[in-house]
Amino acid sequence: MVLNLTLLGVSRDFEQEADQLGAQYAWNAGYDPSGFITFFDKMASEKGYVKSASFFRTHPAFYERIVNTYGEITCLPIKKEVLVDTEEFQQVKATLKGISAEFPEPKDRPTLRRTPQCGDQEQEIETASAVWSSPDHALAL
């Protein structure tokens, strides 16, 4: 089956343009645009893929995004002073951390995307079965 990403209304070109404009907007606002590179690096670490590309992905691979953003940043004029962090940003982070601590995700919540562990196939089948037999199974997806 062949699927064209334009049918989804998105494209990797749009994502690349958004990354480029985001770096420029950050620079124009006085912020250090290299934060984009740090962000993409963290996302690649969390998602577990850096170079991998897939025909079906709507976003470019993180490696490509890092290289392209670095290229964009090197074309921007050098500013002597750029904002890397602000007190307001730290306040928002602290607030969000407090909120997320109030509502932790249950460790044993059912999921269909759980990576099976050695000898754990029966547990995975029971978990999947419980999700599909639940009247709210669409919420779990």
TITORKE-576411 format. One record per residue (C-alpha): residue number from 1; z, y, x. Coordinates in steps of 0.2 Angstrom, whole numbers, plus 5000, padded with zeros to 4 digits. Layout:
<rs>
<NUM <Z Y X>>
...
</rs>
This chain:
<rs>
<1 <5000 5000 5000>>
<2 <4995 5017 5007>>
<3 <5006 5032 5002>>
<4 <5000 5050 5006>>
<5 <5015 5061 5009>>
<6 <5006 5075 5001>>
<7 <5009 5066 4984>>
<8 <5028 5069 4987>>
<9 <5024 5088 4989>>
<10 <5031 5088 5007>>
<11 <5024 5087 5024>>
<12 <5030 5086 5042>>
<13 <5020 5102 5045>>
<14 <5031 5111 5033>>
<15 <5046 5104 5041>>
<16 <5040 5110 5058>>
<17 <5036 5127 5052>>
<18 <5054 5128 5044>>
<19 <5061 5123 5061>>
<20 <5051 5136 5070>>
<21 <5055 5150 5057>>
<22 <5073 5145 5058>>
<23 <5074 5147 5077>>
<24 <5066 5164 5075>>
<25 <5077 5170 5061>>
<26 <5093 5165 5070>>
<27 <5087 5174 5086>>
<28 <5082 5190 5075>>
<29 <5100 5189 5067>>
<30 <5108 5189 5084>>
<31 <5113 5171 5085>>
<32 <5109 5158 5098>>
<33 <5094 5148 5092>>
<34 <5098 5134 5104>>
<35 <5111 5128 5090>>
<36 <5096 5120 5082>>
<37 <5094 5109 5097>>
<38 <5112 5104 5096>>
<39 <5110 5101 5077>>
<40 <5095 5090 5079>>
<41 <5104 5080 5093>>
<42 <5119 5077 5082>>
<43 <5108 5072 5067>>
<44 <5098 5060 5079>>
<45 <5115 5052 5085>>
<46 <5121 5050 5067>>
<47 <5105 5043 5060>>
<48 <5103 5032 5075>>
<49 <5085 5036 5079>>
<50 <5078 5049 5091>>
<51 <5060 5045 5095>>
<52 <5056 5033 5080>>
<53 <5043 5039 5069>>
<54 <5037 5031 5052>>
<55 <5022 5034 5042>>
<56 <5033 5036 5027>>
<57 <5045 5049 5033>>
<58 <5044 5067 5027>>
<59 <5052 5074 5042>>
<60 <5046 5073 5060>>
<61 <5056 5062 5073>>
<62 <5071 5071 5080>>
<63 <5064 5070 5097>>
<64 <5049 5079 5092>>
<65 <5059 5092 5083>>
<66 <5070 5095 5098>>
<67 <5055 5097 5110>>
<68 <5046 5109 5098>>
<69 <5061 5120 5095>>
<70 <5065 5121 5113>>
<71 <5047 5127 5116>>
<72 <5049 5140 5102>>
<73 <5065 5146 5110>>
<74 <5057 5148 5127>>
<75 <5044 5159 5119>>
<76 <5057 5171 5112>>
<77 <5063 5186 5123>>
<78 <5079 5184 5131>>
<79 <5094 5193 5123>>
<80 <5109 5196 5134>>
<81 <5122 5193 5120>>
<82 <5120 5181 5106>>
<83 <5132 5174 5094>>
<84 <5137 5156 5096>>
<85 <5152 5156 5085>>
<86 <5161 5168 5073>>
<87 <5178 5168 5065>>
<88 <5171 5167 5048>>
<89 <5162 5151 5052>>
<90 <5178 5143 5059>>
<91 <5186 5148 5043>>
<92 <5173 5140 5032>>
<93 <5174 5124 5043>>
<94 <5193 5123 5041>>
<95 <5191 5126 5022>>
<96 <5178 5112 5021>>
<97 <5188 5100 5032>>
<98 <5203 5103 5020>>
<99 <5193 5099 5005>>
<100 <5185 5083 5012>>
<101 <5203 5077 5017>>
<102 <5208 5079 4999>>
<103 <5194 5068 4993>>
<104 <5191 5054 5006>>
<105 <5178 5041 5003>>
<106 <5185 5024 4999>>
<107 <5182 5013 5014>>
<108 <5178 4998 5003>>
<109 <5166 5006 4991>>
<110 <5151 4995 4986>>
<111 <5134 4999 4994>>
<112 <5118 4990 4995>>
<113 <5114 4997 5012>>
<114 <5129 4990 5021>>
<115 <5124 4981 5037>>
<116 <5130 4963 5036>>
<117 <5143 4957 5049>>
<118 <5143 4940 5056>>
<119 <5149 4928 5043>>
<120 <5150 4942 5030>>
<121 <5135 4937 5019>>
<122 <5145 4930 5005>>
<123 <5155 4947 5004>>
<124 <5138 4957 5004>>
<125 <5131 4946 4990>>
<126 <5147 4949 4980>>
<127 <5146 4967 4983>>
<128 <5128 4969 4978>>
<129 <5131 4958 4963>>
<130 <5146 4969 4957>>
<131 <5135 4984 4959>>
<132 <5120 4977 4949>>
<133 <5131 4970 4935>>
<134 <5140 4986 4933>>
<135 <5134 4997 4918>>
<136 <5134 5012 4930>>
<137 <5124 5003 4943>>
<138 <5111 5018 4944>>
<139 <5125 5029 4950>>
<140 <5128 5018 4965>>
<141 <5110 5019 4970>>
</rs>
